């Protein structure tokens, strides 16, 4: 439960990031946005852990930073500009299933029945919450969102595979710095001069850097280390849930009955995928197995010993 709650910090923070980005950050420069988000966050975590990459972690940091940070941040920025939030969130809601399948292929974490059921219920809940039927699809936006989902899911699986080798804060800082350094030259070539930042944008980037990036990704990778990938992926569904609830609080929107039903389904799906649910199911099976064993137990009548068998009680008594 503790690591479930820690991991939940990430999708909740990422949901608030959508609002801050939309309201306060400059538009039209996703590459600079990704670099400005990643580099200060990585430097902050590096100052806390005071560890530099060593050995294979130079290239591992580059791979993970490109998948989880640089390309992901830029693609999400682009998708947010080209798609309604409802469509982008619905596409990203498929990430638990993708994460389970990739974890099975790469880390041999075979998905079980409850997490798969939870993923199906959670995706249905997100669709019920967000899809209204009156939406316009931009093919480039759909491609950007889907690519962000697949690349980050693969990066998360690799991060989980390698996470036991180094400290969580250290590996997260290296990924953020590597991802920012990969994106920054592309931003200079593609987008020209850096954007002018007013007070609101500076405060917005400060929030995104510290809360929605440094804290959120440290919590997310800590969850990947201590929980099954299936459970972590399902916790990510708190992202659209938080977005809907923020709309009711900040924009004073009214929750419809359909959205409430969707929220309940998403929370049910998340609960089904957590280890505590699997443990409870295992205990129920164990009790049933134990009852069957007692039912089939010997009645106490003596049995003739076969060749090579011995009476254990007689041996213990000397």
ROMAR-282944 format. One line per 5 residues: their letters; for each residue x, y, z of C-alpha. Coordinates in Angstrom, 3 decimals. Layout:
A	X Y Z | ...
END
This chain:
XXXXX	0.000 0.000 0.000 | 2.840 2.402 0.821 | 4.442 2.053 -2.598 | 1.044 2.278 -4.280 | 0.474 5.650 -2.605
XXXXX	3.992 6.832 -3.492 | 3.505 5.856 -7.136 | 0.131 7.642 -7.231 | 1.950 10.968 -6.741 | 3.175 10.770 -10.355
XXXXX	-0.101 10.596 -12.350 | -1.765 13.136 -10.058 | 1.129 15.578 -10.603 | 1.138 14.905 -14.350 | -2.564 15.724 -14.532
XXXXX	-1.944 19.130 -12.936 | 0.843 19.635 -15.474 | -1.738 19.752 -18.310 | -3.496 22.681 -16.676 | -0.285 24.596 -15.902
XXXXX	1.083 24.035 -19.416 | -2.161 25.152 -21.053 | -2.592 28.242 -18.895 | 0.921 29.560 -18.276 | 3.554 28.080 -20.600
XXXXX	4.382 29.341 -24.110 | 2.852 27.462 -27.027 | 4.375 26.413 -30.337 | 7.774 25.351 -28.991 | 7.441 21.763 -27.713
XXXXX	11.159 20.983 -27.998 | 12.180 23.951 -25.860 | 9.349 23.079 -23.498 | 10.723 19.551 -23.108 | 14.303 20.760 -22.587
XXXXX	13.327 23.436 -20.056 | 11.248 20.887 -18.188 | 13.878 18.128 -18.121 | 17.234 19.815 -17.550 | 16.512 21.820 -14.354
XXXXX	14.670 18.834 -12.839 | 17.625 16.559 -13.592 | 20.092 19.082 -12.164 | 17.996 19.359 -8.977 | 17.969 15.593 -8.418
XXXXX	21.662 15.346 -9.286 | 22.445 17.945 -6.605 | 20.527 15.839 -4.085 | 22.067 12.447 -4.919 | 25.568 13.651 -5.941
XXXXX	26.255 10.654 -8.155 | 27.383 10.607 -11.770 | 26.844 7.754 -14.254 | 29.423 4.992 -14.309 | 30.139 2.119 -16.657
XXXXX	27.156 1.032 -18.754 | 24.960 3.688 -17.187 | 26.327 6.288 -19.592 | 24.547 4.648 -22.528 | 21.642 3.363 -20.411
XXXXX	20.944 6.917 -19.251 | 20.952 8.082 -22.865 | 18.513 5.360 -23.942 | 16.154 5.832 -20.996 | 16.396 9.622 -21.154
XXXXX	15.457 9.634 -24.833 | 12.499 7.255 -24.369 | 11.109 8.426 -21.023 | 11.927 12.128 -21.049 | 13.090 13.848 -24.245
XXXXX	10.872 12.281 -26.899 | 8.011 11.722 -24.452 | 7.847 15.353 -23.318 | 7.982 16.690 -26.887 | 5.371 14.231 -28.211
XXXXX	2.976 14.898 -25.336 | 3.387 18.663 -25.879 | 2.565 18.197 -29.572 | -0.398 15.899 -28.888 | -1.835 18.380 -26.392
XXXXX	-1.803 21.056 -29.108 | -3.364 18.895 -31.841 | -5.925 16.825 -29.915 | -8.670 17.493 -27.406 | -7.564 16.507 -23.915
XXXXX	-10.252 13.806 -23.856 | -8.828 12.032 -26.914 | -5.197 12.343 -25.784 | -6.079 10.988 -22.333 | -8.094 8.130 -23.803
XXXXX	-5.194 7.060 -26.029 | -2.798 7.216 -23.065 | -5.276 5.118 -21.049 | -4.200 2.118 -23.122 | -0.705 2.368 -21.590
XXXXX	-1.393 -0.138 -18.734 | -2.113 -2.882 -21.256 | 0.918 -1.958 -23.384 | 3.091 -1.824 -20.244 | 1.896 -5.286 -19.151
XXXXX	2.629 -6.825 -22.552 | 6.074 -5.214 -22.820 | 6.933 -6.237 -19.248 | 5.943 -9.796 -20.170 | 8.122 -9.745 -23.307
XXXXX	11.173 -7.994 -21.807 | 11.120 -8.809 -18.070 | 9.132 -12.073 -18.132 | 6.462 -10.501 -15.863 | 3.485 -12.536 -17.000
XXXXX	0.235 -10.577 -16.495 | -2.378 -12.248 -14.307 | -6.129 -12.240 -14.532 | -6.905 -9.454 -12.058 | -4.573 -6.812 -13.594
XXXXX	-5.824 -7.633 -17.093 | -9.396 -7.347 -15.891 | -8.511 -4.098 -14.138 | -6.972 -2.692 -17.334 | -10.127 -3.459 -19.305
XXXXX	-12.395 -1.932 -16.668 | -10.125 1.115 -16.280 | -9.998 1.820 -20.029 | -13.787 1.499 -20.206 | -14.076 3.960 -17.332
XXXXX	-11.798 6.499 -19.056 | -13.820 6.241 -22.270 | -17.049 6.699 -20.325 | -15.581 9.706 -18.514 | -14.036 11.542 -21.430
XXXXX	-15.531 10.526 -24.771 | -18.651 12.437 -25.785 | -18.803 11.452 -29.440 | -18.385 15.036 -30.750 | -14.627 15.097 -31.320
XXXXX	-12.309 15.839 -34.235 | -9.325 13.565 -34.745 | -6.040 14.943 -36.053 | -4.012 12.017 -37.468 | -0.688 13.624 -36.512
XXXXX	-1.929 14.215 -32.974 | -3.122 10.608 -32.655 | 0.238 9.374 -33.970 | 2.143 11.613 -31.516 | 0.052 10.457 -28.561
XXXXX	0.283 6.770 -29.479 | 4.037 7.003 -30.098 | 4.525 8.725 -26.740 | 2.582 5.934 -25.033 | 4.540 3.089 -26.659
XXXXX	8.021 4.622 -26.328 | 7.529 5.615 -22.691 | 6.061 2.204 -21.816 | 9.122 0.514 -23.332 | 11.366 2.934 -21.466
XXXXX	9.577 2.209 -18.174 | 10.050 -1.531 -18.674 | 13.770 -1.050 -19.317 | 14.017 1.255 -16.299 | 12.396 -1.422 -14.139
XXXXX	14.793 -4.044 -15.510 | 17.836 -1.924 -14.654 | 16.498 -0.153 -11.540 | 18.167 -2.401 -8.959 | 21.637 -1.430 -10.189
XXXXX	21.672 2.188 -8.947 | 19.908 4.654 -6.656 | 16.448 5.818 -7.825 | 17.215 9.537 -7.553 | 20.498 9.066 -9.400
XXXXX	19.013 7.146 -12.332 | 16.087 9.584 -12.584 | 18.438 12.585 -12.659 | 20.612 10.994 -15.338 | 17.580 10.247 -17.494
XXXXX	16.251 13.786 -17.189 | 19.604 15.378 -18.051 | 20.225 12.994 -20.952 | 16.722 13.541 -22.332 | 17.061 17.312 -22.071
XXXXX	20.469 17.293 -23.775 | 19.091 15.166 -26.633 | 16.195 17.551 -27.240 | 18.024 20.891 -26.755 | 20.076 20.874 -30.036
XXXXX	16.947 19.894 -31.948 | 15.108 22.813 -30.343 | 17.837 25.264 -31.418 | 17.766 23.994 -35.019 | 14.000 23.541 -35.348
XXXXX	12.546 26.320 -33.180 | 15.253 29.013 -33.272 | 15.687 31.350 -30.333 | 14.443 30.271 -26.883 | 11.005 31.560 -25.881
XXXXX	10.653 34.740 -23.844 | 9.420 33.828 -20.371 | 7.337 36.182 -18.278 | 6.744 35.868 -14.549 | 3.795 33.515 -15.051
XXXXX	5.787 31.237 -17.374 | 8.752 31.155 -14.990 | 6.512 30.183 -12.073 | 4.761 27.649 -14.287 | 8.037 26.042 -15.347
XXXXX	9.170 26.033 -11.706 | 6.094 24.011 -10.763 | 6.430 21.696 -13.760 | 10.144 21.177 -13.087 | 9.959 20.482 -9.352
XXXXX	6.555 18.861 -8.798 | 5.407 17.436 -12.140 | 8.861 16.221 -13.205 | 11.466 15.752 -10.452 | 9.110 14.577 -7.693
XXXXX	6.698 12.793 -10.035 | 9.290 10.752 -11.930 | 11.199 9.850 -8.764 | 7.928 8.511 -7.315 | 7.070 6.707 -10.560
XXXXX	10.429 4.935 -10.857 | 10.326 4.042 -7.148 | 6.993 2.369 -7.827 | 8.432 0.503 -10.804 | 11.191 -0.839 -8.558
XXXXX	8.879 -2.089 -5.798 | 5.649 -3.004 -7.613 | 4.742 -5.164 -10.623 | 4.673 -3.248 -13.885 | 0.977 -4.096 -14.286
XXXXX	0.125 -2.437 -10.974 | 2.150 0.689 -11.804 | 0.538 1.007 -15.223 | -2.945 0.890 -13.737 | -2.060 3.537 -11.150
XXXXX	-1.334 5.787 -14.128 | -5.084 5.882 -14.803 | -5.320 8.355 -11.927 | -4.130 10.917 -14.478 | -7.476 11.358 -16.305
XXXXX	-9.354 10.980 -13.021 | -7.402 13.892 -11.555 | -7.975 15.903 -14.726 | -11.741 15.493 -14.463 | -11.741 16.385 -10.758
XXXXX	-9.566 19.449 -11.418 | -12.121 20.581 -13.963 | -14.827 20.467 -11.305 | -12.697 22.400 -8.790 | -10.895 24.979 -10.973
XXXXX	-13.238 25.417 -13.927 | -16.353 24.832 -11.788 | -17.572 22.122 -14.132 | -20.356 19.797 -13.008 | -19.772 16.064 -12.817
XXXXX	-22.349 14.174 -14.839 | -23.724 10.786 -13.876 | -21.790 9.290 -16.791 | -18.519 10.773 -15.520 | -19.201 9.541 -11.987
XXXXX	-19.767 6.010 -13.326 | -16.521 6.309 -15.294 | -14.636 7.448 -12.191 | -15.948 4.456 -10.231 | -14.889 2.056 -13.008
XXXXX	-11.387 3.545 -13.203 | -10.878 3.305 -9.436 | -12.181 -0.284 -9.486 | -9.759 -1.156 -12.287 | -6.830 0.355 -10.367
XXXXX	-7.792 -1.538 -7.198 | -8.004 -4.867 -9.034 | -4.454 -4.486 -10.336 | -2.775 -3.768 -7.012 | -0.747 -6.417 -5.154
XXXXX	-3.046 -6.109 -2.125 | -5.947 -7.336 -4.269 | -3.862 -10.200 -5.628 | -2.825 -11.119 -2.074 | -6.436 -11.164 -0.918
XXXXX	-7.394 -13.364 -3.861 | -4.482 -15.671 -3.045 | -5.638 -15.968 0.555 | -9.131 -16.877 -0.566 | -7.688 -19.558 -2.847
XXXXX	-5.438 -20.783 -0.032 | -8.391 -21.100 2.338 | -10.325 -23.007 -0.296 | -7.342 -25.278 -0.936 | -6.852 -25.778 2.784
XXXXX	-10.500 -26.746 3.215 | -10.206 -29.248 0.373 | -7.030 -30.639 1.967 | -8.777 -31.077 5.310 | -11.685 -32.698 3.553
XXXXX	-9.337 -35.163 1.877 | -7.141 -35.730 4.954 | -6.693 -39.259 6.371 | -9.208 -40.307 8.985 | -6.554 -41.478 11.404
XXXXX	-6.714 -45.214 10.683 | -3.338 -46.929 10.523 | -1.931 -47.712 7.098 | 0.367 -50.619 6.323 | 3.871 -49.307 5.511
XXXXX	5.252 -50.139 2.133 | 8.824 -51.218 1.298 | 11.354 -48.470 2.065 | 8.884 -46.423 4.180 | 9.428 -45.699 7.849
XXXXX	7.363 -44.484 10.717 | 8.494 -40.856 11.382 | 7.044 -40.827 14.889 | 8.977 -43.961 15.737 | 12.178 -42.388 14.351
XXX	11.689 -39.206 16.394 | 11.133 -41.251 19.554 | 14.422 -42.998 19.065
END
